[in-house]
Amino acid sequence: MKALIALLLGGLLGLWAGLPHTESFKLLQKIRPYAMQLGVGMTEIYVFVDPMCPKSRAYITQISTSGHLLRTHKYFIFLYRLEKFDSDRLIHTIYSASDPKAMMQKVMIERCAPEALKGGSEAYADKAVGTVAEVGRALGMQRRPYLMIFKPTAPYCIVSEGEPDCLDPAAKE
């Protein structure tokens, strides 16, 4: 029954369902220290965005301004470059800020130019950018925003693109 529900949910949303206790989930835990967290809800949503991507900016604006979404979900946001945007320097600048989340919101929502490094850490930014990129490549991401959703009581995860390695073979039947 759970497999059928997961399959239907995946079909309705254009997404796929799988088990959260897998290699994908372990990879996300590896980069969680570099997340810019928004919200306090129980459903965990791992979001990969490119700060130059219009769809990513719209998504960050939507969740940042919705009290309901911030109450019901916990977003772990990571910056990861899309090939068509030359955003490497911008991503590094955001991660090297003393408050990366505030800088990310300022750049993506208010569309302000990023400020020069003020009290942040170049070493932290280098590690964050490299580790997030490593995980992004391992997960095979092609589009932004890329989402992985884990509900605390559900035996599956939902992704916005492709088939993660967290697929439950029973969910395919």
FENQUISUL-V790446 format. One record per residue. N is the residue number from 1. RES is the residue in three letters. PHI is phi in degrees with one decimal (NA if undefined). PSI is psi in whole degrees, 0 to 359 (NA if undefined). D_LAST is the distance of its C-alpha to the last C-alpha in Angstrom with 1 decimal. Layout:
# FENQUISUL-V790446
n:N res:RES phi:PHI psi:PSI d_last:D_LAST
n:N res:RES phi:PHI psi:PSI d_last:D_LAST
This chain:
# FENQUISUL-V790446
n:1 res:MET phi:NA psi:316 d_last:11.0
n:2 res:LYS phi:-62.0 psi:322 d_last:11.3
n:3 res:ALA phi:-63.9 psi:319 d_last:7.7
n:4 res:LEU phi:-65.1 psi:316 d_last:8.2
n:5 res:ILE phi:-61.7 psi:315 d_last:11.6
n:6 res:ALA phi:-61.2 psi:317 d_last:10.8
n:7 res:LEU phi:-65.3 psi:316 d_last:8.7
n:8 res:LEU phi:-63.5 psi:316 d_last:11.6
n:9 res:LEU phi:-61.0 psi:315 d_last:14.1
n:10 res:GLY phi:-61.7 psi:317 d_last:13.1
n:11 res:GLY phi:-65.7 psi:318 d_last:13.3
n:12 res:LEU phi:-64.9 psi:322 d_last:16.5
n:13 res:LEU phi:-93.6 psi:356 d_last:18.2
n:14 res:GLY phi:72.6 psi:25 d_last:17.2
n:15 res:LEU phi:-123.0 psi:176 d_last:15.9
n:16 res:TRP phi:-123.9 psi:153 d_last:12.9
n:17 res:ALA phi:-115.3 psi:151 d_last:12.2
n:18 res:GLY phi:-159.5 psi:188 d_last:12.4
n:19 res:LEU phi:-90.4 psi:139 d_last:14.6
n:20 res:PRO phi:-77.7 psi:340 d_last:18.4
n:21 res:HIS phi:-91.2 psi:66 d_last:19.8
n:22 res:THR phi:-137.1 psi:188 d_last:19.3
n:23 res:GLU phi:-62.1 psi:321 d_last:21.5
n:24 res:SER phi:-60.8 psi:315 d_last:21.3
n:25 res:PHE phi:-64.4 psi:321 d_last:22.5
n:26 res:LYS phi:-63.7 psi:321 d_last:25.2
n:27 res:LEU phi:-63.4 psi:319 d_last:26.4
n:28 res:LEU phi:-64.4 psi:323 d_last:26.8
n:29 res:GLN phi:-65.7 psi:328 d_last:28.8
n:30 res:LYS phi:-63.1 psi:325 d_last:31.0
n:31 res:ILE phi:-101.1 psi:358 d_last:32.1
n:32 res:ARG phi:-54.4 psi:325 d_last:32.3
n:33 res:PRO phi:-61.5 psi:341 d_last:36.1
n:34 res:TYR phi:-97.8 psi:6 d_last:36.5
n:35 res:ALA phi:-75.1 psi:147 d_last:34.7
n:36 res:MET phi:-101.4 psi:108 d_last:36.8
n:37 res:GLN phi:-90.5 psi:135 d_last:35.6
n:38 res:LEU phi:-128.3 psi:142 d_last:35.8
n:39 res:GLY phi:87.5 psi:164 d_last:35.0
n:40 res:VAL phi:-131.4 psi:7 d_last:34.8
n:41 res:GLY phi:-72.1 psi:177 d_last:31.7
n:42 res:MET phi:-83.5 psi:329 d_last:28.9
n:43 res:THR phi:-76.8 psi:124 d_last:26.1
n:44 res:GLU phi:-95.1 psi:127 d_last:26.4
n:45 res:ILE phi:-123.4 psi:118 d_last:26.0
n:46 res:TYR phi:-94.1 psi:121 d_last:26.8
n:47 res:VAL phi:-121.7 psi:128 d_last:28.4
n:48 res:PHE phi:-110.8 psi:122 d_last:29.6
n:49 res:VAL phi:-130.5 psi:156 d_last:32.4
n:50 res:ASP phi:-107.8 psi:124 d_last:35.1
n:51 res:PRO phi:-64.8 psi:347 d_last:38.4
n:52 res:MET phi:-96.2 psi:352 d_last:39.5
n:53 res:CYS phi:-81.3 psi:124 d_last:36.4
n:54 res:PRO phi:-58.7 psi:322 d_last:37.2
n:55 res:LYS phi:-68.4 psi:322 d_last:33.6
n:56 res:SER phi:-65.1 psi:317 d_last:33.6
n:57 res:ARG phi:-62.5 psi:318 d_last:37.0
n:58 res:ALA phi:-63.5 psi:320 d_last:36.0
n:59 res:TYR phi:-65.8 psi:314 d_last:33.0
n:60 res:ILE phi:-63.1 psi:321 d_last:35.3
n:61 res:THR phi:-62.1 psi:315 d_last:37.9
n:62 res:GLN phi:-60.3 psi:311 d_last:35.5
n:63 res:ILE phi:-74.2 psi:329 d_last:34.3
n:64 res:SER phi:-70.1 psi:335 d_last:37.8
n:65 res:THR phi:-105.1 psi:2 d_last:39.4
n:66 res:SER phi:-104.4 psi:108 d_last:37.1
n:67 res:GLY phi:-58.4 psi:322 d_last:38.1
n:68 res:HIS phi:-63.0 psi:311 d_last:35.1
n:69 res:LEU phi:-62.5 psi:321 d_last:32.6
n:70 res:LEU phi:-70.6 psi:334 d_last:34.8
n:71 res:ARG phi:-81.4 psi:330 d_last:34.9
n:72 res:THR phi:-100.7 psi:347 d_last:31.1
n:73 res:HIS phi:-132.1 psi:155 d_last:29.8
n:74 res:LYS phi:-120.1 psi:115 d_last:30.9
n:75 res:TYR phi:-99.0 psi:132 d_last:30.8
n:76 res:PHE phi:-112.0 psi:106 d_last:31.3
n:77 res:ILE phi:-101.0 psi:133 d_last:32.6
n:78 res:PHE phi:-126.9 psi:143 d_last:33.1
n:79 res:LEU phi:-94.2 psi:126 d_last:35.0
n:80 res:TYR phi:-146.0 psi:126 d_last:33.5
n:81 res:ARG phi:-68.9 psi:136 d_last:35.1
n:82 res:LEU phi:-87.6 psi:145 d_last:33.7
n:83 res:GLU phi:-56.9 psi:322 d_last:35.1
n:84 res:LYS phi:-77.8 psi:352 d_last:37.0
n:85 res:PHE phi:-112.0 psi:141 d_last:39.0
n:86 res:ASP phi:-93.6 psi:70 d_last:41.7
n:87 res:SER phi:-106.6 psi:8 d_last:40.9
n:88 res:ASP phi:-55.3 psi:312 d_last:41.4
n:89 res:ARG phi:-65.5 psi:319 d_last:44.8
n:90 res:LEU phi:-64.8 psi:317 d_last:43.8
n:91 res:ILE phi:-60.7 psi:315 d_last:40.9
n:92 res:HIS phi:-62.8 psi:319 d_last:43.2
n:93 res:THR phi:-62.5 psi:318 d_last:45.9
n:94 res:ILE phi:-65.4 psi:312 d_last:43.6
n:95 res:TYR phi:-64.7 psi:334 d_last:42.4
n:96 res:SER phi:-87.2 psi:357 d_last:46.0
n:97 res:ALA phi:-68.9 psi:156 d_last:47.3
n:98 res:SER phi:-64.7 psi:333 d_last:48.5
n:99 res:ASP phi:-131.4 psi:85 d_last:46.0
n:100 res:PRO phi:-56.9 psi:323 d_last:43.0
n:101 res:LYS phi:-63.5 psi:313 d_last:41.2
n:102 res:ALA phi:-62.9 psi:319 d_last:44.4
n:103 res:MET phi:-65.6 psi:318 d_last:45.0
n:104 res:MET phi:-60.5 psi:315 d_last:41.4
n:105 res:GLN phi:-66.3 psi:321 d_last:41.9
n:106 res:LYS phi:-63.0 psi:317 d_last:45.4
n:107 res:VAL phi:-72.3 psi:315 d_last:44.2
n:108 res:MET phi:-84.5 psi:326 d_last:41.0
n:109 res:ILE phi:-93.5 psi:309 d_last:42.1
n:110 res:GLU phi:-84.4 psi:348 d_last:45.9
n:111 res:ARG phi:57.3 psi:38 d_last:45.7
n:112 res:CYS phi:-86.1 psi:152 d_last:48.6
n:113 res:ALA phi:-69.1 psi:140 d_last:49.5
n:114 res:PRO phi:-67.8 psi:145 d_last:48.7
n:115 res:GLU phi:-81.5 psi:160 d_last:51.7
n:116 res:ALA phi:-63.9 psi:161 d_last:52.9
n:117 res:LEU phi:-54.6 psi:125 d_last:51.8
n:118 res:LYS phi:-130.6 psi:94 d_last:53.4
n:119 res:GLY phi:77.0 psi:5 d_last:53.1
n:120 res:GLY phi:-85.8 psi:194 d_last:49.6
n:121 res:SER phi:-130.2 psi:120 d_last:48.6
n:122 res:GLU phi:-64.5 psi:320 d_last:48.1
n:123 res:ALA phi:-62.6 psi:318 d_last:46.6
n:124 res:TYR phi:-61.4 psi:314 d_last:44.0
n:125 res:ALA phi:-61.8 psi:316 d_last:43.2
n:126 res:ASP phi:-58.7 psi:314 d_last:42.9
n:127 res:LYS phi:-66.1 psi:316 d_last:40.6
n:128 res:ALA phi:-61.9 psi:310 d_last:38.4
n:129 res:VAL phi:-61.2 psi:314 d_last:38.1
n:130 res:GLY phi:-65.3 psi:316 d_last:37.4
n:131 res:THR phi:-70.3 psi:318 d_last:34.8
n:132 res:VAL phi:-63.9 psi:318 d_last:32.9
n:133 res:ALA phi:-63.4 psi:320 d_last:33.0
n:134 res:GLU phi:-60.8 psi:315 d_last:31.7
n:135 res:VAL phi:-68.4 psi:318 d_last:28.7
n:136 res:GLY phi:-58.2 psi:316 d_last:28.2
n:137 res:ARG phi:-65.1 psi:318 d_last:28.3
n:138 res:ALA phi:-62.1 psi:326 d_last:25.9
n:139 res:LEU phi:-84.6 psi:352 d_last:23.3
n:140 res:GLY phi:69.8 psi:37 d_last:23.9
n:141 res:MET phi:-72.2 psi:138 d_last:25.2
n:142 res:GLN phi:-123.1 psi:335 d_last:26.7
n:143 res:ARG phi:-121.4 psi:159 d_last:27.4
n:144 res:ARG phi:-130.9 psi:147 d_last:29.3
n:145 res:PRO phi:-70.5 psi:144 d_last:28.8
n:146 res:TYR phi:-107.0 psi:130 d_last:25.6
n:147 res:LEU phi:-122.6 psi:142 d_last:24.0
n:148 res:MET phi:-129.2 psi:124 d_last:21.9
n:149 res:ILE phi:-115.2 psi:129 d_last:21.6
n:150 res:PHE phi:-123.6 psi:115 d_last:21.3
n:151 res:LYS phi:-90.9 psi:139 d_last:21.9
n:152 res:PRO phi:-61.7 psi:330 d_last:23.6
n:153 res:THR phi:-105.1 psi:358 d_last:21.7
n:154 res:ALA phi:-92.3 psi:145 d_last:18.2
n:155 res:PRO phi:-87.3 psi:22 d_last:15.7
n:156 res:TYR phi:-146.9 psi:168 d_last:14.7
n:157 res:CYS phi:-120.4 psi:166 d_last:16.7
n:158 res:ILE phi:-124.9 psi:136 d_last:17.0
n:159 res:VAL phi:-122.9 psi:156 d_last:18.5
n:160 res:SER phi:-90.2 psi:353 d_last:20.5
n:161 res:GLU phi:-156.4 psi:134 d_last:19.9
n:162 res:GLY phi:69.9 psi:190 d_last:17.6
n:163 res:GLU phi:-112.8 psi:111 d_last:14.9
n:164 res:PRO phi:-71.7 psi:164 d_last:16.6
n:165 res:ASP phi:-75.2 psi:8 d_last:16.3
n:166 res:CYS phi:-95.7 psi:22 d_last:15.2
n:167 res:LEU phi:-70.0 psi:136 d_last:11.5
n:168 res:ASP phi:-88.3 psi:117 d_last:9.6
n:169 res:PRO phi:-54.0 psi:328 d_last:7.3
n:170 res:ALA phi:-68.6 psi:333 d_last:5.6
n:171 res:ALA phi:-72.5 psi:340 d_last:5.6
n:172 res:LYS phi:-78.0 psi:338 d_last:3.8
n:173 res:GLU phi:-78.2 psi:NA d_last:0.0
